[in-house]
């Protein structure tokens, strides 16, 4: 369906709107639209009163589209303007009270959605706002002649619903802030690691490469006058280069070996900030770099799944190393019931399969989840093996040609 350009512009969410915030969290832009189901009371209220008639139908046809527009604007408008449309819904309900009791649903929506204010008031401030709006409602209801029971019932309902929705949104905002803090910790850790690697390589290679350059220049100058001295300088340069190569390999091995330890520290931070206690073993030493990196990525995904979905209170990470395999076990005491692979489990299976290993999941309902990974230690990159075969074949063909 082609939507007119002017309507797309009018319905475009502001960068700080509720819709834009839902999109940033990876949710549907109309997540809060589910609350519109409560507007069914507009169509149910006549059953408890005078019934359906042409007056009710006329007011509904005129007011309900306006209510929908105000609802959409609350979600699409900037936070600093959203409260205006919430007040507009409440005013619409109050203005129609004398002739259209179904409009009280608009007043309830206005009270509940007032919390979209840019300042995100505290629960205490929000309750004071609700009390002020309900004081206006009670005054209008008394002036119109509503029964006293309605003076009490409506403020109680708006307070209860408003507080529940306010607490729910506050919890969602806290979860979003926590996710951002996790990402920030990882980003800072990665930045610090890159800086450390840069410093180590600079300290390691800076002096060595300068020394090799000087010796090669000296060997070039001595090549004609003193060939023996030139050869000595070349030999020393070769010795320095080999020593530097050994140091670089050692440094890279050390860098790679921090992958699993860093991921364990990150998992502990993530889970314990989500009120999940984590116990873990020290990872085995001297794992092949590719195996360690693969296990680190699997561990990251497993910890993320526990934090987001397991509803656990404690988790445990265990390692076991045998002669030819290494085993990783991640367990929790959450709700369990994992019987189908989602994106996370599918990705973990692919990584483990690429290492030649196996992954099994034991997840009885309400019995927690236990993820077991077994990976062989004698792992080789198949691309490296193919390249080795190509090089050997080329060498054999050259030998045959010379013969």
Secondary structure as GFF3:
##gff-version 3
##sequence-region A 1 403
A	DSSP	alpha_helix	5	10	.	.	.	ID=ss1
A	DSSP	alpha_helix	18	24	.	.	.	ID=ss2
A	DSSP	three_ten_helix	31	40	.	.	.	ID=ss3
A	DSSP	alpha_helix	41	44	.	.	.	ID=ss4
A	DSSP	three_ten_helix	45	48	.	.	.	ID=ss5
A	DSSP	alpha_helix	54	76	.	.	.	ID=ss6
A	DSSP	alpha_helix	79	95	.	.	.	ID=ss7
A	DSSP	three_ten_helix	101	103	.	.	.	ID=ss8
A	DSSP	alpha_helix	104	112	.	.	.	ID=ss9
A	DSSP	three_ten_helix	113	116	.	.	.	ID=ss10
A	DSSP	alpha_helix	123	144	.	.	.	ID=ss11
A	DSSP	alpha_helix	148	225	.	.	.	ID=ss12
A	DSSP	alpha_helix	227	273	.	.	.	ID=ss13
A	DSSP	beta_strand	277	280	.	.	.	ID=ss14
A	DSSP	alpha_helix	289	305	.	.	.	ID=ss15
A	DSSP	pi_helix	306	310	.	.	.	ID=ss16
A	DSSP	beta_strand	314	321	.	.	.	ID=ss17
A	DSSP	beta_strand	325	332	.	.	.	ID=ss18
A	DSSP	alpha_helix	343	354	.	.	.	ID=ss19
A	DSSP	beta_strand	358	362	.	.	.	ID=ss20
A	DSSP	beta_strand	369	376	.	.	.	ID=ss21
A	DSSP	alpha_helix	382	402	.	.	.	ID=ss22
###
